Amino acid sequence: MLDALWERRALLVSGKGGVGKTTFAAALARAAVARGRRVLLAEVEVSSDEQQGPSPLATLVGAREPSPQVTEVGPGLSFVRLSPIEGQRLFLQDVLPLRVMADAAMRMRALRRFLEAAPALREMGVLYQMLHLIRRTRPDGTPLHPLTILDLPATGHALALAALPDALLSVMPGGPIGRSAREGMSMLRDPALTGALLVTLPEPLPVSETLELATAIQRHRIPLAAGVLNRVPENPFSPDGRAAVERLLDAHGPHRGQRALARLDRARSAEARLASNLPVPLLTVPELAATGMELVERLATHLTRPVPQAPPSSGRAGAHS
């Protein structure tokens, strides 16, 4: 499944706050680099006040302070903070006859206030900067950033980005904005180019919210690439071992181990529910005793590990390869 992800041009990582979405996005980028892809890891500026604010995503991959300019983190990996203002500046630069005119326009306080106040124009700036970066090529014509992984700050941003092209085309069907909206729509809705990954936790409420998000994203025709069930606890029990533990707990009364068993049951139920209701593969990510960059590296190693192949069928019961 992951090999198919690396072939896309853009992966949109979304999910509710607290599910480990940003850590997973960082690990996904590291895993893609390990598989030989050149990756641009991106986040979205939430507001102009936070332009110079700290970035957990940048910290997780060892990037410098985030900025709307692409910075190299290491071999194969670059980092950028997508900024509505930067995207709007690039748009004006492309449509106005002289670059100096675009720079002068963006220095006008009244224009900046207008651009910052209109939600659709903010999202348009983010989308335009992403398109600009994806379109960039090397001298030989190959993409400068073959794969962009975008960590969306909240589910609302995913839906706003998904709905933006239709909203813009409904009011501005022609002209440069209409052309940009059509280009964005073409990219966002092409399953060969773009895929959304929805990260969640093995608990009932996050799973319900993820299924609702999947329905909303599909309504805007953004292709889903995968569901990601994060922090799945390890199940150390065979069926017989589980039955033996339950008999012990029944015989000796309440014990805190029962909470651990209940958590395992919720995780199993969550996995089954997602697998049954998502129209895409489900990737399970284990719960690991690590934090920060160590956790990112361990998750990246998990994502790049070879998938065990089922042994060929033979006539001997219990044969192992």
N, C-alpha and C positions, 0 to 999 in steps of 0.2 A: 504493500500500500504506500509506504513512504517513497519508494522509487518513483511512483506516479506523481507524488506531490512535487518532487524536485523538478519535474518537467514543466510546471506552470511558471508564469511570469510573476504572479502576485498571490500571496496567501494572506488572508485576513483572519487574524486570531481574535476571537471575541468571547465574551462570557461575563457573568456577573462579577462584581468585586469580591475578592476574597477566595476565589477558586484556584488561584495559582496561575492565572492566565499569562501574566508578564514573565514569570519564571519559565513557563512552558515555551513562550515565544523565543526567549533567549536560548533555551536548550535546542529548540527546533533549528534556529539559525546556526548554532554550533554543529549540530548534526549534519546539516546540509553542507557546511564547509568541509566537514570530515569526509563527506561523500564526493568532494571535488567540485562543488558548486561555488560560484562567486555570489555572495549574498549582501544585499542592502537591508539592514534591520532598521525599521522605522517606527516611530511613535508619533502621536498627534498632539500638538500643542492644545491644551484644554482652553486656555484663555491667554490674552496678551499679557496679563499680569504675571503669568507663570513662565514667560518665555525664557527667563534665565534661572528658573527654579531647578531643584534637584530632580534627577531622573533615576528611579529604581532600575529601569531597563538598561540605561547606560552603565550604571554601576555593576549590574550583573554580567556584563560582557567586557568590563574594563575600559569603557569609552571615556573620553574627556567630557567636559561639560557639554550638554546637548546644544545644538544650534541648527538653524535651517540650512546650513551648509554641510555637505557630506564630509565626514571625517573617517579616515581609515583606522580601524581598530587593530587589525592584524592581517596576515595573509588570507585573502579571500573574504574578509568581513569588513563592511563599512557600516556607519551609523548616521542617522539623520533624524531630526525632529521636524515633522511636517508642520509648516506654519501657514495659517490662512493668509496673512499679509504677504509672505514670500510668494505663495502661489498666485495671489492677485497681482503682485508686481511682475511675475513672469508672464502672466496673461496680458497685461498692458504692454509689456515689452514686445510681445509677439504681434499685437494688433496695431500698435502705434508705429509710425514710420521711423522714429528714432528712439534708441534706448534711453537717451537723456530725457526724452519727454516722459517716459514711464517713470523714471526715477524722480523727476520733478513732480509728477502727479501724486506719487506715493508720499511725498513730503507735505502735501497739502493736508492740514489738520482736519478740515471739514470732510474731505474725501475719506480719510482714514477712519474717522468716526462713523461715517455711513457704512463703510465696508465691515467694520467690526460689529456694528449693531444688527446687521441683517444676517440671520442664521443661515439662510440659503447661500449667501455670498461667502460666508465663512467656510461652509462645506465645499463650495465650489473652489475656493482657494486651495484647500487640502487636496481635493481630487486633481486639480490642475498641476500642482507641484508633483504629485505622485506620477501623473502621466508624463510630465516633463522628464522626471528621472528615469522612468521606464523606457522612454524613447531614446535616451542618450546612447550613443554607440562609440565603439573604438574605431581607430583609423581603418581597420579591415572590415568594418561594417557589422561586426558582432555586437550584441548588447553589452554595454558597460556594466549593467547590473542584471544578469540573467534571471535572478530570483529576488523579489522584494518580499520581505515578511513584515507585515504591518500589525503592530500591537494596538488594537483599538481600545481607547480608555474605558468605554462602557458600552452596554448593549444599545443604548440610544444612539451613539455615534455610528454604530454599524447600520442601524436602520435609516438614519439620516443620510448616510453616504449612499445606501442602496436606493433610497427614494429620490435622491437629488436629480439625476438626469431627467426623469419624467417630469419633475416639478419645474425644472428650467425650461424644458421643451414646451410645456403647456403655456408658458408666458412669453418665451423668447424662442420661437421655433427656428428662426433664421439668424443670419449674422454669425460673428465669431463665437458668441456664447453658445448658440445653438449647435455649431459645429463641434465645439469642445464637449458639450453635453452628449452628443451622439458618439463621439470618440470614447468618452468615458463609459457610456452605456454599452458600447460594443465590447470594451475590455472587461467590464465588471460582469457581464452576462455570458461570457464565453467560457465554458467549462474547461477548454483546453488552455486558457490563459489565467483564469482566476478561480480560487476556491476558498470557501470560508471554513474555518475550523472552530467548532464550538466547544469550549472547555467548561467542564462542570465537576462537581464532587459527588461521591457515592452516597448521597442523602436524598430523601424524597423531594424537599422543596427545590434545591438547585436543579434536580432532574426535571421537575415540572417546568421551571423557568426556561430551561434549555430547550425543551420541546416546543414551548411557545415561541421562543426566539427562532427556532428552525422554521416554524410555520410562517412567521413574519418575513424572514429573509427570503424564503422561497416565493412568497407572494410578490416580492420585488424582482424575482427571477435571478437572484444571485445564486450561483451554483454552490451547493454544499460539497465539501471535500471529505470531511470526516468529523465524527464526534470524538471528544477526548475526555475520558473518565480519569480524573486526576486523583492522586493520593489514595489509591486502592490499597487497603491493608492486606498484608500477606496472610493467607489461610494455611496454617501449618498442619491442618488435620486431614487425614483420610476419612472416608465415611465411617469406618469402624472406630477410628480414634475420636471422632466427634461424638458418636453415640456413647462411647465410654465416658467422656468428659461430662456429658449431659446427665448420665446416671449418677456420677459422683456429686454433681451439683444438686440434683434432686434429693440425694440421700443426706447431704450435709447442709442444706439450707442456702439462703442467699449468699452470694459471693461476688466480689467485684469482677471476677472473670466472666460473669454472666453479661456484663456490659460489653466486654470485648466480643463475646459470641454474638450479641445482638448487633453490634457494628458490622461484623462479618456478614450477617444475614442481610442487613440493609445494603451493603455493598453488592452482594450477589443479586438482590432484587433490583437495584439501580442498574446494574449491568444488563440484566435481562430486559428491563423496561426500555432502556435506550436501544439495545440491539433490535428489539421488536418494532420500535416506532420511528427510528431514524432511517431514512432511505439511503444511507451511506455507511461505510465501514466504521466500526467503533474501535478506537485505540485506547487501551488501558495502560495507565502510567502508575507504577508502584509508589507507595509511600516510602520515602527514604529518610534516614536519620541524618540529615545535613541541611544546611542553609546557604544562602548567598551563592557565590560563584562555585563553591564546591558542589552544591546541589545542581546547578546548571550543568557542570561537567559530568556529573554522574547520570543525570537524565539524558544528556546527549549520548553518552556511552550506551545507555539502555536503548535509545532510539536507533542507534546504528548497529546494534548487535544482529548477527544473523538470525533469521527466523528458523526455528527448528523444523525440519522436514519430517513428515510422518514416515516411519520405516515401511519399506515395501512389504506387501502382503506375502506371507509364507505359510506353509502348512504347520509350523510349530507354534503352539500357543505360548505366549509370553516371551517370544524371541525379541532380542534387543539388537539394534544396529551398532 
